[in-house]
Amino acid sequence: MGDLRYADAGVDIDEGDRAVRLIKQAVTATHGPEVLGGIGAFSGLFAFDTARWKRPVLAASTDSVGTKVKVAIATGRHRGIGIDLVNHCVNDILCSGAEPLLFLDYYATGRLSPEHLAEVVEGAAAACREAGCALVGGETAELPGLYALGDYDIAGFIVGCVERDEIIDGHLIEVGDAVLGLPSSGLHTNGYSLVRHILAEHEIGWDAVLPGTVAPVVDLLLEPHRSYLAAIRELRSRVEVRGLAHITGGGLLGNVPRILPAGTAARIDRTAWEVPALFSALETVGGVQAEEMWRTFNMGVGMVVVIPAAAANAAGASAAGLPLLRLGEIVEARDAHHVILG
């Protein structure tokens, strides 16, 4: 009989068990009476409250945080990655008007560090609690040979619900509607491969302060992805919201057209808000073309909201403490729906 163990191949079951013990309290803190069972089952069980909804439609989405994890790994700061993951997914289903119900995560690594996993999950659990969303399960995979030692990746899966007659899909958008924006908290979770390339090419360290900014670049890069759930809830209580676009990969140019009906375009005034200094610094230091900036980064706007022009005053100047930016309007377009930057 031999004495070879799974750990000799790079997979440590004992460390996996320790990781579960570290995250258990954070995960169960997101559970309400709708969550049945606990950690360790083969599936998460969620008792859907049918009395709350008249004609419920489930909304689901999945995403990751891209190479932002490389910044977290390089600097040993992991908690914000969990927040990023949840808020990105919350914002995606929010664009259809859905309220988050449940969330699952997938964490894959070359060699499991229970402490790193716990940081990530604690961040995800905190964001779930803020969104009123249950973290009902997940998967931790130790994959030596597939991931370099020290590396990890993470993905999230969210399910929400919206009443059928309250779905927001942009079909009511018409010429003359007002285009508003909610500010981002930074890069959110997009463009990090380009940012890391710029920093490496110019030998800029994580603690460097880029021109025009006031904090180390690592602090700006790891600022968590903002959730717009509270702001949109408040805004919808005041005015009709006809369209919502989460500004992720592709920027304003790539995401706003996804909600526009045929024959329309969004005319956006680039002077309607001040582009945060981080974006300007990356453009200057990296020698990035302006158009490339606008189709890669959110440029300071994390969510675009389309409302009737007559409701612009009723919308107010802010929502849930975030300023409402007056970006522009919907105009007629003969060609395919698109964004006109003025």
Helices and strands as residue ranges (DSSP letters): G 6-9, H 13-28, E 35-36, E 45-46, G 50-52, E 56-64, H 68-75, H 79-94, E 99-109, H 114-131, E 134-142, E 152-163, G 164-166, E 178-183, H 192-201, H 217-221, H 229-238, E 243-246, H 251-255, G 256-259, E 264-268, G 270-272, H 277-286, H 290-294, E 301-307, G 309-311, H 312-315, E 318-319, E 322-323, E 325-332, E 338-341
